[in-house]
Amino acid sequence: MSDIKQEIYFDNNATTPVCDEAREAVALSFDHRYANPSSYHAAGARARFAIETARENVAGLIGASPGEIFFTSSGTEANNLAINGVVKYFKNVLGMKNLSVVTSEIEHHSIINALKAVSGEVEVRFVKPRCDGYVDAGSVSSAIDESTVLVCMMMANNETGVIMPYEQVGELCARRGVLFHCDAVCASGKLKYDVKKFHCDTLSVSSHKLYGPKGAACLYKRRGVSFLPMIFGGHQENDMRAGTENLHSIAGFSAACLKANNSFDSNIAHYEKLKKLFILNLHTFMPCAVLNVESFTGLANTVSVSFDFADEHEANAFMFNLDTMGLYVSSGAACASLANLPSHVLLAMGINSLRARSSLRISFGTQNSEDEIIKSLEIIKRAYEMVKRFGKA
Ligand code: PLP
């Protein structure tokens, strides 16, 4: 008998499994494309061709031109590049002083902490979300003044799945002459958007959130937008991001983007079916469950739900029990769980610390099944009852 317990992976906003097409592309990249893409010889040219093909495929997913795509190692790096690149350009090239950047309190830490790191050079204004997790475009507009050079807002929140008014914010930024960086890391592959149809100046996408391998991501930079690089060295990525390209991950990213484009509608239909089944059965299994955001809005694959634990020990024991029973979910963003802090997103929405600690972020993937939904609800019920009866499993 196998000693591997059955596992249900519902943490697809943290990372997704690598799809077959991306695996195959990565494997192929080791064969004839191992050379340095900057090398002059034919082997180098093959590797260069693979990178440029990938640039076209990634651009194709978001409606960009290939020349507007700059590969990075992660969504985190792409967000840092957008922020540092713009701030440094305004300060060092244009010599401007008294600059401000507007963002929201519920951004990913790769935005919040990158902005905190430049807060000595620019004033950073954090807009509060509403209690339903939505950042109002009017609040963003009110925070902008003549010192504002950049607005950073995510397309959809990775913890709650709430979709932000990115089109409105893009439009108001264009009208007021402010650059707009949109963090589309969580939304890409789950929302259909086209960078030519809404206004944004820079936008980030990450491979491992859409069934590609880790180690590749990109920053889209609209043609004509100026910024400075953050990493210096060779001339890779049109002088915007030095360092030998991670061709293998980029090849996988490329295949994952092609697949995300081709199977978008069926993926969304699958997520919707799973989410509906989960939500419709939730209260039968867990009468005390409270959805942190409106049930059927937001990203089709994301549910944020909280329970009535009496203290943080019960909440921790619940997470421990779920893990022991093989249900993999998270209580917030994966990168924050290492610090064991309550979700900054839920706190900003006005949810109290205990409720935030008693929350689960459940995010479905294309590999999940309806059968797993019912099993997961049984596990949640059992894990909860054990906490209420005995504490830890
Ligand atoms: N932005 C959002 C909204 C995310 O959800 C994440 C990852 O969870 C990131 C940025 C960072 O992306 P990466 O994991 O590729 O660094």
Boltz pocket constraint, residues with backbone or C-beta under 6 A from the ligand:
constraints:
  - pocket:
      binder: B
      contacts: [[A, 13], [A, 14], [A, 73], [A, 74], [A, 75], [A, 76], [A, 77], [A, 79], [A, 108], [A, 110], [A, 154], [A, 156], [A, 157], [A, 158], [A, 183], [A, 184], [A, 185], [A, 186], [A, 206], [A, 207], [A, 216], [A, 217], [A, 333]]
      max_distance: 6.0
